[in-house]
Amino acid sequence: MAQAGKGKLNYRCPSCFMRDIDIDMFYDEDKKEYYCIRCCYHGSEEDVLQKNQMARFRYKSMLKRFDFDDDGQKERK
């Protein structure tokens, strides 16, 4: 998505991102926090980065294929 003056950087809403909805957050300079216009999530930059990193960790192996043999689990490329 293109950045349209929302804040310093585009951050995805962690709450919406967990439900496979790609929504950019807006930045409120008065409160110094990011907020989502779709859901009720709001938080500091550190909180948003931490929760987005948690989502990346959960889905990092989503596109990998695994074979299960008698010897155990092996990754297939």
N, C-alpha and C positions, 0 to 999 in steps of 0.2 A: 504494500500500500504506500501511497505517496504521503510524505510528511507535510501537513498543512498547518504549521505553526501551533502545534498542540503543546509543545514543551521542549525540553532539551533533546530528547530522543523519543522514538516510538517504542512503547512497551505494550505488550499484549496483556490483556486482563487475565490473571491466573485462573480466576474462577470460570470464566467463559472458555478459556483455552483448554481446561480439563474436560470440557464437554464438546471439544472439537469445533468451537466457534472462534473465529479469528477477529477479535475486536481490539482496536487500538484504544489506549487509555488517554484521557485528557489530564492536563496538569493544572492544578489550582495554585497560583502563586501566593495568594493570601494565606492559605493553610499549609502550603509547602507539601502537598501530597497529590498523588495520582488518583483518579477516580474513573469508573466505567459508567458509560451512559446507558448500558443495557441491563446491568445488574446492580446490586447495591455495594459492590466491592470498592474500597478505597484504602490507600495505604502509602507509606513512605517509599522512596526509591529503593531502599535496602530491602524492604519487605516484598516488593514486587519482584526484584531480581532473585531473591531467595526462593520464592514460590515458583517462578518460571524455571529456575534451575532444577527444582524438584520435579517439575513436569518433564523436562528433558531427560532426567535420570530414569523416570518411569517408562518412557517410551523409546529409549535408545536402541533396544533390540527388536523393536516392532517389525522391521522389514527384513530381519535376518531369518534364514531357514535353518532349522535344526533337525538332524537325523538322530534317532534314538536306536542304538544298537545294544547288543548284549553287553558290550564293553562300557557302555555309558553314553553320555551325550556328546555329540560331535557337531561342530558348526559346518554347514554346507554353504559354499559360495556360489 
